[in-house]
């Protein structure tokens, strides 16, 4: 009897070892769980789809913020032009508006992927140098309008070199106006 139990125990141990080796050959589990692979693929696809939707929503939000900044910059430049046209001088409030305009345009430029072009002078800016501060404010307002038009032409999938150049021109012009007045 002892011999029978010893042989049975040996046979049982051998069976377990062999079945473990057989199951190890399957990459994703034993063949009698076929749904396991499909569920894993479905979960992976759902995660990828969710991440894709989040990225699209994020990009759309950034684009809307870019347009809002452009509209804000246009509104500030209009206010500055009207204020200077009526009084022929800049108030402390106007100087703060110029600073905020510069910051807004810098954020727009950075959102577009541009950077400061200190080494290059924009030829349009050189050609359109204004002789009076009043003309400079008119140029500031007109150029901000051009920037807004360019931003509206772009999509969230594109980058506009013209918008980056225009924003650099506006930043330089705002700095000059702040220092001159």
TORPA-4810 file (N, C-alpha, C, O; in nm, 3 decimals):
<nodes>
NODE_1_0.081_-0.117_0.000_0.000_0.000_0.000_0.087_0.125_0.000_0.059_0.223_-0.070_X
NODE_2_0.191_0.120_0.079_0.281_0.233_0.082_0.343_0.258_-0.054_0.361_0.373_-0.094_X
NODE_3_0.376_0.153_-0.124_0.433_0.162_-0.259_0.331_0.226_-0.353_0.370_0.305_-0.439_X
NODE_4_0.202_0.193_-0.339_0.099_0.248_-0.425_0.086_0.399_-0.402_0.075_0.475_-0.498_X
NODE_5_0.088_0.442_-0.277_0.080_0.584_-0.246_0.203_0.658_-0.295_0.195_0.773_-0.339_X
NODE_6_0.316_0.594_-0.286_0.440_0.656_-0.333_0.436_0.675_-0.483_0.473_0.780_-0.534_X
NODE_7_0.390_0.571_-0.554_0.379_0.580_-0.701_0.271_0.681_-0.742_0.289_0.753_-0.840_X
NODE_8_0.161_0.686_-0.669_0.053_0.779_-0.699_0.101_0.922_-0.674_0.073_1.012_-0.754_X
NODE_9_0.171_0.944_-0.566_0.225_1.077_-0.536_0.324_1.121_-0.641_0.326_1.238_-0.681_X
NODE_10_0.408_1.028_-0.685_0.505_1.058_-0.789_0.433_1.092_-0.920_0.471_1.185_-0.991_X
NODE_11_0.331_1.013_-0.951_0.255_1.038_-1.074_0.183_1.173_-1.067_0.178_1.246_-1.166_X
NODE_12_0.128_1.204_-0.952_0.058_1.331_-0.935_0.156_1.448_-0.947_0.124_1.548_-1.011_X
NODE_13_0.271_1.438_-0.886_0.373_1.542_-0.895_0.419_1.560_-1.038_0.434_1.672_-1.086_X
NODE_14_0.441_1.448_-1.106_0.483_1.453_-1.246_0.377_1.519_-1.332_0.409_1.596_-1.423_X
NODE_15_0.251_1.490_-1.307_0.141_1.548_-1.383_0.134_1.699_-1.360_0.117_1.775_-1.456_X
NODE_16_0.149_1.744_-1.238_0.145_1.887_-1.209_0.261_1.963_-1.274_0.243_2.072_-1.327_X
NODE_17_0.379_1.904_-1.269_0.495_1.967_-1.332_0.475_1.979_-1.482_0.503_2.083_-1.541_X
NODE_18_0.427_1.871_-1.543_0.407_1.873_-1.689_0.296_1.970_-1.729_0.308_2.040_-1.829_X
NODE_19_0.189_1.975_-1.649_0.080_2.068_-1.685_0.126_2.212_-1.666_0.086_2.299_-1.743_X
NODE_20_0.209_2.239_-1.565_0.264_2.373_-1.547_0.349_2.414_-1.664_0.342_2.528_-1.710_X
NODE_21_0.430_2.321_-1.714_0.512_2.349_-1.831_0.426_2.371_-1.954_0.458_2.454_-2.039_X
NODE_22_0.317_2.297_-1.963_0.227_2.313_-2.078_0.160_2.450_-2.075_0.148_2.515_-2.179_X
NODE_23_0.115_2.492_-1.957_0.050_2.623_-1.948_0.149_2.736_-1.972_0.111_2.842_-2.023_X
NODE_24_0.274_2.717_-1.936_0.375_2.820_-1.956_0.402_2.845_-2.103_0.454_2.951_-2.139_X
NODE_25_0.368_2.750_-2.188_0.390_2.766_-2.331_0.293_2.867_-2.392_0.320_2.925_-2.497_X
NODE_26_0.180_2.888_-2.327_0.082_2.982_-2.378_0.116_3.122_-2.329_0.140_3.142_-2.210_X
NODE_27_0.119_3.217_-2.421_0.161_3.353_-2.388_0.062_3.422_-2.294_0.104_3.487_-2.198_X
NODE_28_-0.064_3.409_-2.321_-0.165_3.482_-2.244_-0.256_3.390_-2.165_-0.371_3.426_-2.141_X
NODE_29_-0.211_3.276_-2.125_-0.291_3.186_-2.044_-0.330_3.063_-2.121_-0.299_3.051_-2.240_X
NODE_30_-0.398_2.972_-2.055_-0.437_2.847_-2.118_-0.541_2.869_-2.227_-0.612_2.969_-2.226_X
NODE_31_-0.550_2.774_-2.320_-0.641_2.792_-2.433_-0.788_2.788_-2.395_-0.872_2.827_-2.476_X
NODE_32_-0.821_2.743_-2.276_-0.962_2.739_-2.241_-1.010_2.872_-2.184_-1.122_2.879_-2.132_X
NODE_33_-0.925_2.981_-2.193_-0.965_3.118_-2.162_-0.943_3.206_-2.286_-0.864_3.300_-2.279_X
NODE_34_-1.010_3.178_-2.397_-0.983_3.253_-2.520_-1.027_3.398_-2.511_-0.973_3.482_-2.583_X
NODE_35_-1.122_3.430_-2.427_-1.174_3.566_-2.419_-1.076_3.662_-2.351_-1.089_3.783_-2.365_X
NODE_36_-0.981_3.609_-2.280_-0.886_3.691_-2.207_-0.805_3.781_-2.301_-0.784_3.899_-2.270_X
NODE_37_-0.761_3.729_-2.413_-0.684_3.809_-2.511_-0.770_3.920_-2.570_-0.724_4.033_-2.585_X
NODE_38_-0.893_3.888_-2.603_-0.981_3.988_-2.663_-1.011_4.101_-2.566_-1.014_4.218_-2.605_X
NODE_39_-1.032_4.066_-2.439_-1.059_4.170_-2.339_-0.939_4.262_-2.322_-0.955_4.383_-2.308_X
NODE_40_-0.821_4.206_-2.324_-0.700_4.288_-2.309_-0.686_4.383_-2.428_-0.653_4.500_-2.410_X
NODE_41_-0.710_4.334_-2.548_-0.703_4.420_-2.667_-0.810_4.528_-2.663_-0.784_4.643_-2.698_X
NODE_42_-0.932_4.491_-2.620_-1.039_4.590_-2.610_-1.005_4.698_-2.509_-1.028_4.816_-2.532_X
NODE_43_-0.949_4.656_-2.395_-0.909_4.754_-2.293_-0.801_4.847_-2.346_-0.807_4.968_-2.323_X
NODE_44_-0.703_4.792_-2.417_-0.597_4.875_-2.475_-0.654_4.975_-2.575_-0.615_5.091_-2.575_X
NODE_45_-0.746_4.930_-2.659_-0.807_5.019_-2.758_-0.890_5.128_-2.691_-0.890_5.242_-2.736_X
NODE_46_-0.960_5.092_-2.585_-1.041_5.192_-2.514_-0.951_5.298_-2.450_-0.984_5.417_-2.452_X
NODE_47_-0.840_5.256_-2.394_-0.747_5.351_-2.333_-0.688_5.444_-2.439_-0.679_5.565_-2.418_X
NODE_48_-0.647_5.388_-2.553_-0.592_5.470_-2.661_-0.696_5.570_-2.713_-0.664_5.685_-2.739_X
NODE_49_-0.819_5.524_-2.726_-0.926_5.612_-2.774_-0.953_5.724_-2.675_-0.972_5.839_-2.714_X
NODE_50_-0.953_5.691_-2.546_-0.976_5.792_-2.443_-0.864_5.896_-2.443_-0.890_6.016_-2.433_X
NODE_51_-0.739_5.851_-2.454_-0.626_5.944_-2.459_-0.632_6.032_-2.582_-0.599_6.151_-2.576_X
NODE_52_-0.673_5.975_-2.693_-0.685_6.051_-2.817_-0.792_6.161_-2.803_-0.771_6.274_-2.845_X
NODE_53_-0.905_6.126_-2.744_-1.012_6.224_-2.723_-0.966_6.336_-2.629_-0.998_6.453_-2.650_X
NODE_54_-0.891_6.299_-2.526_-0.841_6.400_-2.433_-0.743_6.494_-2.503_-0.743_6.614_-2.477_X
NODE_55_-0.659_6.440_-2.591_-0.563_6.523_-2.663_-0.635_6.619_-2.758_-0.596_6.736_-2.769_X
NODE_56_-0.738_6.571_-2.825_-0.815_6.657_-2.916_-0.883_6.769_-2.837_-0.882_6.884_-2.880_X
NODE_57_-0.941_6.735_-2.722_-1.006_6.836_-2.638_-0.905_6.938_-2.588_-0.934_7.058_-2.583_X
NODE_58_-0.787_6.892_-2.551_-0.681_6.983_-2.503_-0.637_7.078_-2.615_-0.622_7.198_-2.593_X
NODE_59_-0.615_7.023_-2.734_-0.573_7.106_-2.847_-0.680_7.209_-2.883_-0.648_7.324_-2.914_X
NODE_60_-0.804_7.167_-2.880_-0.914_7.259_-2.912_-0.921_7.372_-2.809_-0.941_7.488_-2.845_X
NODE_61_-0.904_7.338_-2.682_-0.906_7.438_-2.576_-0.792_7.538_-2.593_-0.812_7.658_-2.578_X
NODE_62_-0.672_7.489_-2.625_-0.558_7.578_-2.646_-0.582_7.672_-2.764_-0.548_7.790_-2.758_X
NODE_63_-0.642_7.621_-2.872_-0.671_7.705_-2.989_-0.773_7.813_-2.953_-0.759_7.928_-2.994_X
NODE_64_-0.876_7.775_-2.877_-0.977_7.875_-2.837_-0.915_7.982_-2.748_-0.948_8.100_-2.759_X
NODE_65_-0.824_7.941_-2.659_-0.754_8.037_-2.574_-0.667_8.131_-2.657_-0.657_8.250_-2.628_X
NODE_66_-0.605_8.077_-2.762_-0.524_8.159_-2.852_-0.610_8.266_-2.919_-0.571_8.383_-2.926_X
NODE_67_-0.727_8.227_-2.968_-0.817_8.324_-3.030_-0.867_8.428_-2.930_-0.881_8.546_-2.963_X
NODE_68_-0.895_8.384_-2.807_-0.940_8.478_-2.704_-0.831_8.579_-2.672_-0.859_8.698_-2.653_X
NODE_69_-0.707_8.533_-2.666_-0.595_8.625_-2.642_-0.583_8.726_-2.756_-0.557_8.844_-2.733_X
NODE_70_-0.601_8.679_-2.878_-0.595_8.768_-2.993_-0.704_8.874_-2.988_-0.679_8.991_-3.016_X
NODE_71_-0.825_8.833_-2.952_-0.936_8.929_-2.941_-0.910_9.030_-2.829_-0.939_9.148_-2.843_X
NODE_72_-0.855_8.981_-2.719_-0.821_9.071_-2.607_-0.714_9.171_-2.650_-0.724_9.290_-2.618_X
NODE_73_-0.614_9.125_-2.722_-0.507_9.214_-2.770_-0.565_9.319_-2.865_-0.527_9.436_-2.858_X
NODE_74_-0.655_9.279_-2.952_-0.718_9.374_-3.044_-0.799_9.478_-2.968_-0.795_9.597_-3.000_X
NODE_75_-0.871_9.434_-2.866_-0.951_9.527_-2.787_-0.861_9.627_-2.713_-0.891_9.746_-2.708_X
NODE_76_-0.751_9.578_-2.656_-0.659_9.668_-2.584_-0.595_9.768_-2.680_-0.582_9.886_-2.646_X
NODE_77_-0.554_9.721_-2.798_-0.491_9.815_-2.893_-0.590_9.919_-2.941_-0.552_10.034_-2.962_X
NODE_78_-0.716_9.883_-2.958_-0.820_9.981_-2.993_-0.836_10.085_-2.882_-0.845_10.205_-2.909_X
NODE_79_-0.839_10.038_-2.758_-0.853_10.130_-2.645_-0.733_10.224_-2.636_-0.749_10.343_-2.610_X
NODE_80_-0.614_10.172_-2.659_-0.494_10.255_-2.653_-0.494_10.362_-2.762_-0.460_10.477_-2.737_X
NODE_81_-0.534_10.322_-2.883_-0.537_10.419_-2.993_-0.638_10.529_-2.964_-0.608_10.647_-2.984_X
NODE_82_-0.756_10.493_-2.917_-0.859_10.593_-2.887_-0.816_10.684_-2.771_-0.839_10.805_-2.774_X
NODE_83_-0.754_10.624_-2.671_-0.710_10.703_-2.556_-0.603_10.804_-2.597_-0.609_10.920_-2.557_X
NODE_84_-0.507_10.760_-2.678_-0.401_10.853_-2.718_-0.454_10.958_-2.816_-0.411_11.073_-2.813_X
NODE_85_-0.548_10.918_-2.903_-0.604_11.013_-2.998_-0.681_11.125_-2.925_-0.682_11.239_-2.971_X
NODE_86_-0.744_11.092_-2.815_-0.823_11.193_-2.745_-0.737_11.285_-2.656_-0.771_11.402_-2.639_X
NODE_87_-0.627_11.234_-2.601_-0.551_11.317_-2.508_-0.408_11.347_-2.553_-0.342_11.430_-2.491_X
NODE_88_-0.359_11.284_-2.657_-0.223_11.300_-2.708_-0.116_11.274_-2.603_-0.005_11.328_-2.611_X
NODE_89_-0.148_11.191_-2.506_-0.049_11.148_-2.407_-0.093_11.015_-2.348_-0.209_10.976_-2.357_X
NODE_90_0.002_10.947_-2.288_-0.028_10.818_-2.226_-0.044_10.837_-2.076_0.040_10.899_-2.010_X
NODE_91_-0.150_10.783_-2.024_-0.170_10.785_-1.880_-0.101_10.662_-1.820_-0.052_10.575_-1.892_X
NODE_92_-0.098_10.657_-1.689_-0.039_10.541_-1.621_-0.119_10.415_-1.654_-0.063_10.306_-1.667_X
NODE_93_-0.249_10.431_-1.666_-0.336_10.319_-1.702_-0.302_10.269_-1.844_-0.301_10.148_-1.870_X
NODE_94_-0.275_10.363_-1.936_-0.239_10.326_-2.073_-0.107_10.251_-2.076_-0.090_10.158_-2.155_X
NODE_95_-0.013_10.290_-1.991_0.116_10.219_-1.986_0.098_10.077_-1.935_0.163_9.984_-1.983_X
NODE_96_0.007_10.060_-1.837_-0.022_9.924_-1.789_-0.087_9.842_-1.899_-0.061_9.722_-1.913_X
NODE_97_-0.173_9.907_-1.976_-0.236_9.836_-2.088_-0.132_9.795_-2.193_-0.140_9.687_-2.250_X
NODE_98_-0.036_9.883_-2.217_0.072_9.849_-2.310_0.151_9.727_-2.260_0.186_9.639_-2.339_X
NODE_99_0.178_9.723_-2.131_0.249_9.609_-2.073_0.166_9.481_-2.086_0.220_9.376_-2.121_X
NODE_100_0.037_9.491_-2.058_-0.047_9.372_-2.069_-0.062_9.328_-2.214_-0.071_9.209_-2.243_X
NODE_101_-0.064_9.426_-2.306_-0.068_9.393_-2.448_0.059_9.318_-2.488_0.052_9.218_-2.561_X
NODE_102_0.172_9.365_-2.441_0.299_9.298_-2.472_0.299_9.154_-2.419_0.345_9.063_-2.487_X
NODE_103_0.248_9.136_-2.297_0.243_9.002_-2.239_0.148_8.911_-2.317_0.179_8.794_-2.340_X
NODE_104_0.033_8.965_-2.357_-0.062_8.887_-2.436_-0.001_8.843_-2.570_-0.012_8.727_-2.609_X
NODE_105_0.064_8.935_-2.637_0.124_8.904_-2.766_0.238_8.803_-2.748_0.258_8.716_-2.833_X
NODE_106_0.311_8.814_-2.639_0.417_8.717_-2.612_0.359_8.578_-2.591_0.414_8.479_-2.639_X
NODE_107_0.247_8.569_-2.518_0.181_8.440_-2.499_0.132_8.383_-2.632_0.141_8.263_-2.656_X
NODE_108_0.080_8.470_-2.717_0.033_8.425_-2.849_0.151_8.370_-2.929_0.142_8.262_-2.987_X
NODE_109_0.260_8.445_-2.931_0.379_8.401_-3.005_0.430_8.267_-2.952_0.465_8.179_-3.030_X
NODE_110_0.434_8.252_-2.820_0.481_8.127_-2.761_0.386_8.012_-2.793_0.431_7.899_-2.816_X
NODE_111_0.257_8.038_-2.795_0.159_7.935_-2.830_0.176_7.889_-2.975_0.152_7.773_-3.008_X
NODE_112_0.218_7.981_-3.059_0.240_7.947_-3.200_0.372_7.875_-3.222_0.398_7.825_-3.332_X
NODE_113_0.455_7.870_-3.119_0.584_7.802_-3.132_0.696_7.895_-3.175_0.804_7.849_-3.212_X
NODE_114_0.672_8.024_-3.171_0.774_8.121_-3.211_0.861_8.162_-3.094_0.832_8.131_-2.978_X
NODE_115_0.967_8.232_-3.128_1.053_8.286_-3.024_1.098_8.426_-3.066_1.064_8.473_-3.174_X
NODE_116_1.172_8.490_-2.980_1.218_8.626_-3.006_1.319_8.625_-3.119_1.415_8.548_-3.117_X
NODE_117_1.299_8.710_-3.217_1.393_8.717_-3.330_1.480_8.841_-3.316_1.474_8.931_-3.400_X
NODE_118_1.558_8.846_-3.211_1.641_8.963_-3.183_1.742_8.990_-3.294_1.775_9.105_-3.322_X
NODE_119_1.791_8.884_-3.355_1.894_8.901_-3.457_1.840_8.955_-3.588_1.909_9.025_-3.662_X
NODE_120_1.715_8.923_-3.616_1.656_8.964_-3.743_1.565_9.084_-3.721_1.484_9.085_-3.628_X
NODE_121_1.579_9.182_-3.804_1.487_9.294_-3.802_1.380_9.268_-3.907_1.411_9.232_-4.021_X
NODE_122_1.258_9.287_-3.870_1.147_9.267_-3.962_1.146_9.382_-4.063_1.134_9.498_-4.023_X
NODE_123_1.158_9.352_-4.194_1.161_9.460_-4.293_1.034_9.545_-4.294_1.041_9.666_-4.318_X
NODE_124_0.919_9.483_-4.267_0.795_9.561_-4.265_0.801_9.666_-4.154_0.756_9.779_-4.172_X
NODE_125_0.856_9.628_-4.041_0.865_9.721_-3.929_0.958_9.836_-3.966_0.930_9.950_-3.929_X
NODE_126_1.068_9.809_-4.036_1.161_9.914_-4.076_1.097_10.008_-4.178_1.115_10.129_-4.171_X
NODE_127_1.023_9.950_-4.273_0.960_10.033_-4.375_0.851_10.122_-4.316_0.832_10.235_-4.361_X
NODE_128_0.781_10.071_-4.216_0.667_10.142_-4.162_0.699_10.217_-4.034_0.609_10.242_-3.953_X
NODE_129_0.824_10.252_-4.015_0.857_10.329_-3.895_0.775_10.458_-3.898_0.767_10.528_-3.999_X
NODE_130_0.718_10.484_-3.786_0.630_10.600_-3.780_0.706_10.719_-3.724_0.799_10.705_-3.645_X
NODE_131_0.664_10.837_-3.768_0.734_10.957_-3.725_0.672_11.015_-3.598_0.739_11.089_-3.526_X
NODE_132_0.548_10.982_-3.570_0.485_11.033_-3.449_0.430_10.917_-3.367_0.407_10.807_-3.417_X
NODE_133_0.410_10.946_-3.241_0.355_10.842_-3.153_0.211_10.811_-3.192_0.166_10.697_-3.180_X
NODE_134_0.139_10.911_-3.238_0.001_10.889_-3.280_-0.004_10.791_-3.396_-0.089_10.702_-3.399_X
NODE_135_0.086_10.806_-3.492_0.092_10.712_-3.604_0.134_10.573_-3.555_0.089_10.471_-3.608_X
NODE_136_0.220_10.569_-3.454_0.264_10.441_-3.399_0.147_10.366_-3.336_0.136_10.245_-3.350_X
NODE_137_0.060_10.439_-3.266_-0.058_10.373_-3.209_-0.153_10.325_-3.318_-0.215_10.219_-3.305_X
NODE_138_-0.165_10.403_-3.425_-0.246_10.358_-3.539_-0.188_10.232_-3.602_-0.261_10.140_-3.638_X
NODE_139_-0.055_10.229_-3.614_0.013_10.111_-3.670_-0.001_9.992_-3.575_-0.017_9.878_-3.619_X
NODE_140_0.004_10.018_-3.445_-0.014_9.912_-3.346_-0.152_9.850_-3.360_-0.166_9.727_-3.359_X
NODE_141_-0.253_9.933_-3.372_-0.389_9.883_-3.384_-0.407_9.807_-3.515_-0.469_9.700_-3.516_X
NODE_142_-0.356_9.860_-3.625_-0.370_9.793_-3.755_-0.295_9.659_-3.758_-0.347_9.561_-3.811_X
NODE_143_-0.177_9.656_-3.701_-0.098_9.533_-3.700_-0.162_9.428_-3.609_-0.157_9.309_-3.639_X
NODE_144_-0.221_9.472_-3.498_-0.293_9.378_-3.412_-0.412_9.319_-3.486_-0.444_9.201_-3.470_X
NODE_145_-0.479_9.401_-3.566_-0.590_9.351_-3.649_-0.541_9.248_-3.749_-0.607_9.147_-3.772_X
NODE_146_-0.424_9.273_-3.809_-0.367_9.176_-3.903_-0.332_9.045_-3.833_-0.355_8.937_-3.887_X
NODE_147_-0.278_9.055_-3.711_-0.246_8.936_-3.634_-0.372_8.854_-3.606_-0.372_8.732_-3.620_X
NODE_148_-0.478_8.922_-3.567_-0.604_8.853_-3.537_-0.659_8.786_-3.663_-0.708_8.673_-3.657_X
NODE_149_-0.651_8.854_-3.777_-0.695_8.794_-3.903_-0.613_8.669_-3.935_-0.668_8.568_-3.979_X
NODE_150_-0.484_8.676_-3.912_-0.397_8.562_-3.939_-0.427_8.445_-3.844_-0.424_8.329_-3.885_X
NODE_151_-0.457_8.477_-3.718_-0.492_8.372_-3.623_-0.622_8.302_-3.662_-0.636_8.181_-3.644_X
NODE_152_-0.716_8.379_-3.715_-0.843_8.319_-3.758_-0.825_8.230_-3.880_-0.900_8.135_-3.899_X
NODE_153_-0.726_8.260_-3.962_-0.700_8.179_-4.082_-0.639_8.044_-4.046_-0.658_7.945_-4.117_X
NODE_154_-0.565_8.040_-3.937_-0.497_7.916_-3.901_-0.594_7.821_-3.833_-0.703_7.861_-3.790_X
NODE_155_-0.553_7.698_-3.823_-0.629_7.600_-3.747_-0.542_7.555_-3.631_-0.427_7.596_-3.619_X
NODE_156_-0.597_7.471_-3.547_-0.518_7.423_-3.434_-0.412_7.324_-3.479_-0.329_7.281_-3.399_X
NODE_157_-0.415_7.287_-3.607_-0.319_7.191_-3.660_-0.205_7.258_-3.737_-0.115_7.190_-3.786_X
NODE_158_-0.210_7.391_-3.749_-0.110_7.459_-3.831_-0.037_7.566_-3.750_-0.082_7.609_-3.644_X
NODE_159_0.076_7.605_-3.805_0.156_7.712_-3.745_0.174_7.818_-3.853_0.206_7.786_-3.968_X
NODE_160_0.153_7.943_-3.817_0.164_8.052_-3.913_0.290_8.133_-3.887_0.305_8.196_-3.782_X
NODE_161_0.381_8.129_-3.983_0.504_8.208_-3.972_0.472_8.357_-3.977_0.539_8.438_-3.911_X
NODE_162_0.371_8.394_-4.054_0.331_8.534_-4.064_0.281_8.583_-3.928_0.313_8.695_-3.886_X
NODE_163_0.203_8.501_-3.859_0.152_8.540_-3.728_0.267_8.555_-3.627_0.263_8.644_-3.542_X
NODE_164_0.367_8.470_-3.637_0.482_8.480_-3.546_0.559_8.608_-3.574_0.598_8.679_-3.481_X
NODE_165_0.582_8.640_-3.702_0.653_8.763_-3.738_0.574_8.887_-3.695_0.631_8.983_-3.644_X
NODE_166_0.443_8.882_-3.715_0.359_8.995_-3.677_0.361_9.013_-3.525_0.366_9.126_-3.476_X
NODE_167_0.357_8.904_-3.452_0.362_8.916_-3.306_0.495_8.972_-3.259_0.499_9.051_-3.164_X
NODE_168_0.605_8.933_-3.324_0.735_8.991_-3.288_0.738_9.141_-3.316_0.794_9.218_-3.238_X
NODE_169_0.679_9.182_-3.427_0.671_9.325_-3.460_0.590_9.400_-3.355_0.629_9.508_-3.310_X
NODE_170_0.478_9.341_-3.315_0.394_9.406_-3.214_0.464_9.417_-3.079_0.451_9.518_-3.010_X
NODE_171_0.537_9.314_-3.042_0.609_9.318_-2.914_0.713_9.430_-2.915_0.724_9.506_-2.819_X
NODE_172_0.788_9.439_-3.025_0.889_9.547_-3.034_0.823_9.684_-3.032_0.871_9.775_-2.966_X
NODE_173_0.714_9.698_-3.104_0.644_9.826_-3.111_0.588_9.865_-2.974_0.596_9.981_-2.935_X
NODE_174_0.532_9.770_-2.902_0.479_9.799_-2.768_0.593_9.841_-2.674_0.575_9.932_-2.593_X
NODE_175_0.707_9.777_-2.685_0.821_9.815_-2.601_0.869_9.957_-2.635_0.899_10.035_-2.545_X
NODE_176_0.875_9.988_-2.762_0.919_10.121_-2.804_0.821_10.228_-2.754_0.861_10.331_-2.701_X
NODE_177_0.692_10.201_-2.771_0.591_10.298_-2.725_0.595_10.316_-2.573_0.576_10.427_-2.524_X
NODE_178_0.618_10.211_-2.501_0.626_10.221_-2.355_0.746_10.305_-2.312_0.738_10.382_-2.216_X
NODE_179_0.856_10.289_-2.385_0.978_10.362_-2.348_0.975_10.509_-2.393_1.029_10.596_-2.325_X
NODE_180_0.911_10.535_-2.507_0.906_10.672_-2.560_0.811_10.761_-2.483_0.832_10.882_-2.474_X
NODE_181_0.709_10.704_-2.429_0.609_10.791_-2.365_0.615_10.787_-2.216_0.537_10.855_-2.149_X
</nodes>
